[in-house]
Amino acid sequence: MDRREFIAASAALAVGTLAGAASDAFAEEPVSQKTTVKEKTMSKKIVVAADPFAVGLKDAVVADLKGKGYEVIDVGARAENPDIPYFESAPVACKYIQDGTCENGILFCGTGMGMSIVANKCKGIRASVVESVFATKMCRTINNSNVLCLGAMIWGEAMALDAVDTFLNTAFTSALPQFADFLKEAAKKVDAFDQKNLK
């Protein structure tokens, strides 16, 4: 499958999904891979960071994650220390992913854009700013994103919790198994660019 065929096919599937059509193409692929104790522990560790505009949304997400058994490392603005800007906290959060402490991160600012711009300047980080649960699912399925960026000006609490749950429970290529080979090859090319251009 070439790039044009993938775009045409995935666009058709997206239209069907957004229209509420049932499609086997978006059914979850069974996960049968065995995971080690270390991998399970790492996947339960999430690093988060917010700037001063998004502390409230971040706190709601953190409470929900802790209620589901996640260990949350918060390196951004907090009620007791609210003046940490996005361009300072995003690189700190990304280091936890770079060194293997966490598999995924969730970053919050006014729109999510500032956090994503800074995070994507860090080697090995694939940050996606999204504005819908569908886009959240696709950023994992298509792009294997490891950082989710949410904007407090855009997301209400209930939908944000849904997006975070979708992000953490969608595996790379799982919602588009028929495109798995294409997506994995594309990811390799992106990773090669990352290795070449980022330090």
C-alpha positions as CSV (number, residue, x, y, z in Angstrom):
1,M,0.0,0.0,0.0
2,D,1.3,3.4,-0.9
3,R,0.7,6.7,0.8
4,R,-2.1,7.8,-1.5
5,E,-4.0,4.5,-1.0
6,F,-3.6,4.8,2.8
7,I,-4.9,8.4,2.9
8,A,-7.9,7.6,0.7
9,A,-8.8,4.4,2.7
10,S,-8.3,6.0,6.2
11,A,-10.3,9.1,5.2
12,A,-13.2,6.9,4.1
13,L,-13.0,5.0,7.4
14,A,-12.9,8.2,9.4
15,V,-16.0,9.5,7.7
16,G,-17.8,6.3,8.5
17,T,-16.7,6.4,12.1
18,L,-17.6,10.1,12.7
19,A,-21.0,9.5,11.1
20,G,-21.6,6.7,13.6
21,A,-21.3,3.9,11.1
22,A,-20.2,0.6,12.6
23,S,-16.9,-0.5,11.0
24,D,-14.9,-3.6,11.6
25,A,-11.9,-1.6,10.6
26,F,-12.0,0.3,13.9
27,A,-12.6,-2.7,16.1
28,E,-9.9,-3.2,18.7
29,E,-7.2,-5.7,17.8
30,P,-6.8,-8.3,20.5
31,V,-3.6,-7.8,22.4
32,S,-1.8,-11.1,22.8
33,Q,1.8,-10.0,23.4
34,K,3.3,-11.0,26.7
35,T,4.6,-8.1,28.8
36,T,7.2,-8.3,31.4
37,V,6.7,-7.1,35.0
38,K,9.0,-4.1,34.2
39,E,6.9,-3.2,31.2
40,K,3.7,-3.4,33.1
41,T,5.2,-1.2,35.9
42,M,6.5,1.4,33.5
43,S,3.1,1.6,31.6
44,K,1.5,2.4,34.9
45,K,3.8,5.4,35.4
46,I,2.7,8.6,33.7
47,V,4.5,11.9,33.7
48,V,2.3,15.0,33.6
49,A,2.9,18.7,33.4
50,A,0.7,21.8,33.2
51,D,1.3,25.5,32.8
52,P,-0.6,28.0,35.0
53,F,-3.5,28.1,32.6
54,A,-4.3,24.3,32.9
55,V,-3.6,23.3,36.5
56,G,-7.3,22.6,37.1
57,L,-7.7,20.3,34.1
58,K,-4.4,18.5,35.0
59,D,-5.5,18.0,38.6
60,A,-8.8,16.4,37.4
61,V,-6.9,14.0,35.1
62,V,-4.3,13.2,37.8
63,A,-7.1,12.3,40.3
64,D,-8.7,10.0,37.7
65,L,-5.4,8.3,36.8
66,K,-4.5,7.7,40.5
67,G,-8.0,6.2,41.0
68,K,-7.2,3.8,38.2
69,G,-3.9,2.7,39.8
70,Y,-1.5,4.8,37.9
71,E,1.6,6.4,39.5
72,V,1.7,10.0,38.4
73,I,4.8,12.1,38.3
74,D,3.9,15.8,38.2
75,V,6.7,18.1,37.1
76,G,4.7,21.2,36.1
77,A,2.7,24.0,37.7
78,R,0.8,23.1,40.8
79,A,-1.4,24.9,43.3
80,E,1.6,25.4,45.6
81,N,3.9,26.4,42.7
82,P,1.8,27.8,39.9
83,D,4.3,29.9,38.0
84,I,6.1,27.2,35.9
85,P,5.7,28.0,32.1
86,Y,5.2,25.4,29.5
87,F,8.6,25.9,28.0
88,E,10.2,24.9,31.3
89,S,8.0,22.0,32.3
90,A,7.7,20.2,28.9
91,P,11.4,19.3,28.6
92,V,11.5,18.1,32.2
93,A,8.5,15.8,31.6
94,C,10.1,14.5,28.3
95,K,13.2,13.4,30.2
96,Y,11.2,10.9,32.1
97,I,10.2,9.3,28.8
98,Q,13.7,9.6,27.3
99,D,15.3,7.8,30.3
100,G,12.6,5.0,30.3
101,T,11.0,6.0,33.6
102,C,7.7,6.5,31.9
103,E,6.3,5.2,28.6
104,N,3.8,8.1,28.1
105,G,3.2,11.7,29.2
106,I,0.3,14.1,29.3
107,L,0.9,17.8,29.0
108,F,-1.5,20.6,29.5
109,C,-1.6,24.3,28.6
110,G,-4.1,26.8,27.3
111,T,-4.4,25.2,23.9
112,G,-2.0,22.2,24.1
113,M,0.0,23.8,21.2
114,G,2.8,25.3,23.2
115,M,3.5,22.1,25.1
116,S,3.5,20.1,21.9
117,I,5.9,22.4,20.1
118,V,8.4,22.2,22.9
119,A,8.0,18.5,23.5
120,N,8.6,17.7,19.8
121,K,12.0,19.4,20.0
122,C,13.0,16.6,22.4
123,K,14.6,13.5,20.9
124,G,12.3,10.4,20.9
125,I,9.2,12.4,21.7
126,R,6.1,12.1,19.5
127,A,3.7,14.6,21.0
128,S,0.3,15.2,19.6
129,V,-2.0,18.1,20.4
130,V,-5.6,16.9,19.8
131,E,-9.1,18.4,20.0
132,S,-11.3,15.3,19.9
133,V,-11.3,11.8,21.3
134,F,-11.3,10.5,17.7
135,A,-8.0,12.4,17.0
136,T,-6.6,11.0,20.3
137,K,-7.3,7.5,19.1
138,M,-5.7,8.2,15.7
139,C,-2.6,9.8,17.2
140,R,-1.8,6.5,18.9
141,T,-3.0,4.3,16.1
142,I,-1.3,6.1,13.2
143,N,1.5,8.0,14.8
144,N,2.4,6.0,17.9
145,S,2.4,9.2,19.9
146,N,3.9,8.9,23.4
147,V,2.8,12.3,24.6
148,L,-0.7,13.7,24.6
149,C,-1.2,17.5,24.8
150,L,-4.5,18.9,25.9
151,G,-5.7,22.5,26.0
152,A,-7.7,23.7,29.0
153,M,-9.4,26.3,26.8
154,I,-10.7,23.5,24.5
155,W,-11.4,20.5,26.7
156,G,-14.1,20.0,29.3
157,E,-13.2,17.7,32.1
158,A,-15.4,14.7,31.2
159,M,-14.2,14.7,27.6
160,A,-10.6,15.1,28.7
161,L,-10.8,12.1,30.9
162,D,-12.2,10.1,28.0
163,A,-9.4,11.3,25.8
164,V,-6.7,10.3,28.3
165,D,-8.3,6.9,28.7
166,T,-8.4,6.4,25.0
167,F,-4.8,7.5,24.6
168,L,-3.5,5.1,27.3
169,N,-5.6,2.1,26.0
170,T,-5.0,2.4,22.2
171,A,-2.0,0.5,20.9
172,F,0.0,1.5,17.8
173,T,-1.8,0.3,14.6
174,S,-4.6,-1.5,16.7
175,A,-7.5,0.4,15.2
176,L,-6.2,0.1,11.7
177,P,-4.7,-3.4,11.6
178,Q,-5.0,-3.6,7.8
179,F,-2.6,-0.7,7.5
180,A,-0.1,-2.1,10.1
181,D,2.8,-2.7,7.7
182,F,2.5,0.7,6.2
183,L,2.2,2.5,9.5
184,K,5.2,0.6,11.0
185,E,7.4,1.5,8.0
186,A,6.3,5.1,8.2
187,A,7.2,5.2,11.9
188,K,10.7,3.8,11.1
189,K,11.3,6.7,8.7
190,V,10.1,9.3,11.2
191,D,12.4,7.7,13.9
192,A,15.3,7.9,11.5
193,F,14.6,11.6,10.9
194,D,14.4,12.1,14.7
195,Q,17.8,10.4,15.2
196,K,19.4,12.4,12.5
197,N,18.1,15.9,13.4
198,L,17.6,15.9,17.2
199,K,20.2,15.5,19.9
